């Protein structure tokens, strides 16, 4: 979320991002796996487009390169 905070301007945007994170975090462990992101994005954009988008997100937002986007990232 640190990555997002740096790019979001308003409190409302931050709240929306937090809700989106929580809705994608299916196992409630405070981090998003590639699979969780893919499932969430595929539901709205199809699997092929979702795979491209999730790979892009992971490359940018997974700061410590552990394969998850932690709430603190």
N, C-alpha and C positions, 0 to 999 in steps of 0.2 A: 504494500500500500504506500510505502514511502515514495516509490516511483510515481504513483498516481497523484499523491499529494503535491508533488513538485509541479505537476501539470494541470491541476485543477485550481480553479479560482475561488469558487464560492463554497460555503458550508453545505448548501443544498446538493451541489455536485459531489462533494465528499460523502454525504449521506447516501446518495444514489449508488456510488461506487461500493460503499460498504454493504449495502443491501444486495447488490449484484454479486459481490464476493461470497456473501453468506449463502445465496441461493445456489451458487455453483459448487460450494464446498459440501458435497453430498455426505461425507462421513464426519463432518464437523470437527476436523482436526486442526483448523486454523491455517490450512495451506491448500493450494489448488494444484492438483496433479495434471499432467498432460491429458490423462483420460477424463478427468472431471471437466476440464475446459472443452475438450473435444465433444463430449456428450452435450454440454450446454450449447455450444455453438452449432453443432450439427442439427439440433432441433429447430434452429431458425434459418440456417443458410445452406443446409445440405452437407454431406460428408466431405466432398472434395474441397469446397471453398473453406469449410471449417478446418480441415487439416492444414491448409496454407496459412490461415489466420492464426491458429493455435501455435504453429511453429514460429511464426513471426512474433507473437506475444511472448512466448517462452524465451526466444533469443534476446528480447529487449528487457523483459521484466524479471527474469530469473537471475538476479544479480549475482548470487553466490554459486550459480550453476549446479545446484543440487537436484534438479529435476522437478522442483516444486516452486510455486510462487507463494511465499509466506505472507501472512498479513502484514508483516513488518517490512516487506520489500517494496 
